[in-house]
């Protein structure tokens, strides 16, 4: 497997994604990199965990797993977050790198 992107770390039971979250955006989408983290715009407001839930759902969908497999590991109240996604680390990393890469290519092309 190729080297994972800088925002993605493999663990024994999944992966951890380093995120710079931008709530109250028009849509939920990875839009670039910032300080080695994945910059993700989130359509939900940071009220009662709505933006955290939307971020976890987005990353789980991009990883090809159920939303319940993703959780905020650190930074639930701030913009800098670590999101843990449980599953096969190699498969998750490959799928996330490919699908997030596609999202980023769409953003930069459009």
C-alpha positions in Angstrom: 0.0 0.0 0.0 1.3 3.5 -0.8 2.1 6.0 2.0 -1.1 7.5 3.5 -1.7 11.2 3.2 -0.4 13.4 6.1 -3.9 13.8 7.5 -4.4 10.1 7.9 -2.9 7.7 10.5 -3.4 4.0 10.7 -4.1 2.4 14.1 -4.6 -1.2 15.2 -8.3 -1.1 14.7 -8.9 1.6 12.1 -7.7 5.0 11.1 -7.5 8.5 12.6 -8.2 11.6 10.4 -6.8 15.0 11.4 -9.4 17.6 10.5 -9.7 21.4 10.5 -13.5 21.8 10.6 -15.3 24.8 9.1 -19.0 24.7 10.2 -21.9 26.7 8.7 -20.8 26.1 5.1 -23.0 25.6 2.1 -22.2 21.9 1.9 -20.2 19.2 3.7 -17.1 18.5 1.7 -13.3 18.2 2.0 -11.9 21.3 0.3 -8.1 21.2 0.9 -5.3 20.9 3.4 -4.4 23.2 6.2 -1.3 22.7 8.4 -1.2 19.0 7.5 -4.9 18.5 8.4 -7.8 17.8 6.1 -9.9 21.0 5.8 -13.6 20.0 5.7 -16.5 22.4 5.3 -19.5 21.3 7.2 -23.1 22.3 6.4 -24.3 22.0 10.0 -23.9 24.6 12.7 -21.7 23.8 15.8 -24.8 23.5 18.0 -25.5 20.5 20.2 -23.0 18.4 18.3 -24.7 18.8 14.9 -21.5 19.7 13.0 -19.5 16.8 14.7 -22.3 14.4 13.7 -22.2 15.7 10.1 -18.4 15.5 10.0 -18.5 11.9 11.3 -21.2 10.9 8.8 -19.3 12.5 5.9 -16.0 10.7 6.7 -17.8 7.4 7.4 -19.5 7.6 4.0 -16.2 8.5 2.2 -14.6 5.5 4.0 -17.5 3.2 3.0 -18.5 2.3 6.6 -21.6 2.9 8.8 -21.8 6.3 10.5 -21.6 4.5 13.9 -18.0 3.5 13.0 -16.8 7.1 13.1 -16.4 9.1 16.3 -14.6 12.3 17.5 -11.6 11.1 19.4 -10.3 14.6 20.4 -11.4 18.2 19.8 -15.2 17.9 19.9 -15.5 21.6 21.0 -12.9 23.1 18.6 -12.1 23.4 15.0 -9.1 21.0 15.2 -10.4 17.5 15.5 -9.2 13.9 15.4 -11.9 11.6 14.0 -11.4 7.8 14.6 -13.0 5.4 12.1 -13.1 1.8 13.1 -12.5 -1.0 10.6 -9.7 -2.6 8.5 -7.0 0.0 8.6 -5.6 -0.8 5.1 -8.9 -0.8 3.4 -10.1 2.3 5.2 -6.9 4.2 4.3 -7.1 3.2 0.7 -10.7 4.1 0.3 -10.5 7.4 2.2 -7.3 8.5 0.3 -9.0 7.8 -3.1 -12.4 9.3 -2.3 -11.1 12.3 -0.5 -8.6 12.8 -3.2 -11.5 12.8 -5.7 -13.3 15.4 -3.6 -10.2 17.6 -3.5 -9.7 17.3 -7.2 -13.3 18.3 -7.9 -12.9 21.3 -5.7 -9.7 22.5 -7.3 -11.0 21.8 -10.8 -14.3 23.6 -10.3 
